[in-house]
């Protein structure tokens, strides 16, 4: 199977400046979310290693932050995590998916201090991906803070379709209580861009900002 990969730009909303990019992969003939939720830890480990080796080589902005997605079981494997972080010379973000991670949070908590200490040594932040409104009470109860949180694209699409600027502002404010950096996913047009700009969100990503084809690559598994 081939994974068609790209580095999707991460944009600072107020300045329009690209601060980095997220490595995203589309498996041939499969839904990416279903695929990555079903792969074995061993295969996912291999995919992440390939993403790093090929993604770094293709990253046009060498000073940009590289965003990578992994699972909590891999995050808790400190030997593996150290080897992965050592492969990346610059600043980086490790993301864990909120929906995949809910059941793992109790297992993560006892290990989080060691994980964050290791990540700090390698200039790495820990972000939470794909946050929905319903997740906020759960995240608020955790005894640690994520460095950043990404609001899921479906929340943006729902709220922007209703043209409910106060609801977007409230959501961003609620998330700001939980983290230092807030990003909104799924920005696909100028209306959505203007809509989130009124909410004081920090960062955004989506099809509005085209992928640099020089940062596209293929992984064969």
C-alpha positions in Angstrom: 0.0 0.0 0.0 1.1 3.5 -0.7 0.5 6.5 1.6 0.3 9.8 -0.3 1.8 12.3 2.2 2.0 16.1 2.3 3.0 18.8 4.8 -0.1 21.0 5.4 0.8 24.6 6.4 0.2 25.8 10.0 -0.7 29.6 9.8 -0.4 32.3 12.5 -3.9 33.9 12.0 -3.1 37.5 12.9 0.1 37.8 10.7 -0.7 35.2 8.0 2.8 33.8 8.5 3.4 30.1 8.1 5.0 28.8 11.4 5.3 25.1 10.3 3.4 22.2 8.9 1.7 19.0 9.8 2.6 15.7 8.1 -0.7 14.2 6.8 -0.9 10.9 4.9 -3.8 9.5 2.7 -3.7 5.7 2.3 -4.7 4.5 -1.2 -8.3 3.4 -1.3 -8.9 3.8 2.4 -10.3 6.4 4.8 -7.3 7.9 6.7 -9.0 8.2 10.1 -10.2 4.6 10.0 -6.9 3.4 8.6 -4.7 5.0 11.3 -7.1 3.9 14.1 -6.8 0.3 13.0 -3.1 -0.1 12.2 -0.8 -2.0 14.6 1.6 -0.1 16.9 4.5 -1.7 15.0 3.2 -0.5 11.6 2.4 3.0 13.0 5.9 3.2 14.4 7.4 2.4 11.0 5.1 5.0 9.3 6.1 7.7 11.8 9.8 7.0 11.2 9.3 7.2 7.5 7.3 10.4 7.9 10.2 11.9 9.8 12.9 10.8 7.4 11.1 11.8 4.2 9.2 14.7 5.7 12.3 16.5 7.0 14.0 15.9 3.7 11.1 17.5 1.9 10.3 20.3 4.3 10.9 23.5 2.4 11.1 25.7 5.5 13.9 24.2 7.5 13.1 26.5 10.5 9.4 25.6 10.6 7.8 23.5 13.3 7.0 19.9 12.2 3.8 18.5 13.5 3.5 14.7 13.8 0.6 12.5 15.0 1.2 9.5 17.2 -0.9 7.4 19.7 -0.7 7.4 23.5 0.8 3.8 23.6 3.7 5.0 21.4 4.0 8.2 23.4 4.4 6.2 26.6 7.2 4.1 25.1 10.1 6.4 26.2 12.8 4.4 24.4 10.9 4.7 21.1 10.0 8.3 21.8 13.6 9.3 22.5 14.7 7.7 19.2 12.0 9.6 17.2 12.7 12.9 18.8 16.4 12.5 18.2 15.7 12.2 14.5 14.2 15.7 14.3 16.8 18.5 14.6 14.4 21.5 14.9 11.4 22.5 16.9 8.6 20.0 16.7 5.1 19.2 18.0 3.8 15.7 18.9 0.0 15.5 18.5 -2.3 12.9 20.1 -5.9 12.5 18.8 -8.5 13.4 21.4 -11.0 10.8 20.3 -8.5 8.0 20.1 -7.0 9.0 23.4 -10.0 9.3 25.8 -9.8 5.8 27.1 -6.0 6.0 27.5 -5.8 9.2 29.6 -5.9 7.3 32.9 -2.9 5.3 31.7 -1.1 8.4 30.5 -1.3 10.4 33.7 1.3 8.4 35.8 3.8 8.8 33.0 3.2 12.3 31.9 6.0 14.0 33.9 8.7 11.7 32.4 7.2 12.2 28.9 7.2 15.9 29.2 10.7 16.1 30.6 12.0 14.0 27.7 10.1 16.1 25.2 11.4 19.4 26.7 14.9 18.1 26.3 14.3 17.8 22.6 12.6 21.1 22.0 9.2 19.4 21.6 5.6 20.4 22.5 2.7 18.1 23.2 -0.6 19.1 21.5 -4.1 17.6 21.6 -5.7 17.1 18.2 -9.4 17.0 17.1 -11.0 18.5 20.1 -14.8 18.7 20.2 -16.9 20.8 22.6 -17.9 17.7 24.4 -14.3 16.9 25.3 -13.7 20.2 27.2 -14.9 18.9 30.7 -12.7 15.8 30.4 -9.5 17.8 29.4 -10.2 20.3 32.2 -9.9 17.5 34.7 -6.5 16.3 33.6 -3.7 17.1 36.1 -1.5 18.5 33.3 -1.8 21.0 30.4 -1.2 20.4 26.7 1.0 23.0 25.1 -1.5 23.4 22.3 -5.0 22.2 21.4 -6.5 21.9 17.9 -10.3 22.5 17.6 -11.7 19.9 15.2 -12.8 21.1 11.7 -16.4 19.9 12.2 -16.8 22.4 15.1 -15.7 25.2 12.9 -17.9 24.2 10.0 -20.9 23.8 12.3 -20.5 27.2 14.1 -19.5 29.2 11.0 -22.5 27.8 9.0 -24.7 29.2 11.8 -22.7 32.5 11.5 -22.5 32.4 15.3 -19.5 34.5 16.1 -20.2 34.6 19.9 -20.2 30.8 20.0 -16.8 30.7 18.2 -15.4 33.2 20.6 -16.7 31.3 23.6 -15.3 28.1 22.4 -11.8 29.6 21.8 -11.9 31.3 25.2 -12.8 28.0 26.9 -10.0 26.2 25.2 -7.6 29.0 26.1 -8.2 28.2 29.7 -6.8 24.7 29.0 -3.7 25.5 26.9 -1.3 28.2 25.7 -1.9 27.7 22.0 -5.3 27.3 20.2 -5.6 26.2 16.6 -8.7 25.8 14.4 -8.7 23.1 11.7 -10.6 23.0 8.5 -10.4 26.6 7.2 -11.3 26.2 3.5 -12.4 29.7 2.4 -12.0 33.4 3.1 -15.3 33.6 5.0 -14.1 31.0 7.5 -10.8 32.8 7.7 -12.5 36.1 8.6 -14.9 34.2 11.0 -12.1 32.7 13.1 -10.1 36.0 13.0 -12.8 37.6 15.1 -12.4 35.0 17.8 -8.7 35.7 18.7 -7.7 32.1 17.8 -3.9 31.9 17.5 -3.4 29.4 14.6 -5.2 27.8 11.7 -4.8 25.2 9.0 -6.9 24.0 6.1 -7.3 23.9 2.3 -7.3 27.7 2.1 -3.5 27.5 2.3 -2.3 25.3 -0.5 0.3 22.6 0.1 3.7 23.2 -1.5 4.1 20.3 -3.9 7.8 20.2 -3.1 6.6 19.0 0.3 4.6 16.1 -1.0 6.0 12.5 -0.9 5.0 8.8 -1.0 5.5 6.2 1.7 5.2 2.5 0.7 4.2 0.1 3.4 
